[in-house]
Amino acid sequence: MITIYGMSDSGNCYQVKLAAQQLRIPYRWVEVNSANGETRTPEFLARNPNGKVPTVQLENGAFLPESNAILHYLAEGTPLLPTERLAHARVLQWMFFEQYSHEPYVAVARYIMHYLPPETPRRADLPRLQERGHQALAVMEQHLAKEPFFAARRYTIADIALYAYTHCANDGGFDLGRYPAIRDWLTRVKEQPAHVAMV
Ligand SMILES: N[C@@H](CCC(=O)N[C@@H](CS)C(=O)NCC(=O)O)C(=O)O
């Protein structure tokens, strides 16, 4: 059985939980609390020298960090990862978009607003994070106004990757009322078989 080292309220970790549930992959969940320094202990750094969750221990004992690499590994050979060359690349396109143009803004704004004390100086970053986050949401809205999902016109791991922090974007001060196509897509994702909520 695989072991997922994760934090229950992290969208990056939720992606892995959601994919494992929907692919019916049995797993053991080990809660790792970064606020207590648990991602920086020598023991954890031996699993992932980058000191971040999610990190998965596979059945052969190998450790695999990075949410999107884990999704790719788990979904290989399943309907959640198309094999047709361009469709496969489209899945990767949106997963790279999630990590570079979406998560650093939408997730970080949520972290500052939701987890840090109100007097944190990091609040000064919020206007820029929200501006860049809205740019990413606008790109998604434009795509979803024409397509039901991000790739291959069906539910794939690209949807799982983008759902994780989009569905809770309100926590970071993003009003999704401006994005009707995203809201419809969130509903479609939530209706997929074996869907589980974050926390
Ligand atoms: N690119 C990584 C990001 C992972 C990440 O930022 N994890 C955070 C929790 S959401 C973490 O472990 N932070 C603890 C730390 O940096 O010590 C992924 O997608 O897995």
The ligand as a Gaussian input file, in Angstrom:
#p B3LYP/6-31G(d) Opt

LIG

0 1
 N        5.057000      22.207000      -5.782000
 C        4.737000      21.473000      -4.579000
 C        4.345000      22.446000      -3.500000
 C        4.185000      21.749000      -2.160000
 C        4.039000      22.727000      -1.012000
 O        4.223000      23.944000      -1.166000
 N        3.677000      22.187000       0.142000
 C        3.501000      22.986000       1.320000
 C        2.124000      22.718000       1.889000
 S        0.870000      23.241000       0.781000
 C        4.517000      22.554000       2.358000
 O        4.787000      21.381000       2.505000
 N        5.079000      23.506000       3.093000
 C        5.909000      23.196000       4.202000
 C        7.292000      23.748000       4.132000
 O        7.633000      24.417000       3.134000
 O        8.013000      23.482000       5.091000
 C        3.613000      20.484000      -4.854000
 O        2.760000      20.774000      -5.704000
 O        3.583000      19.404000      -4.234000

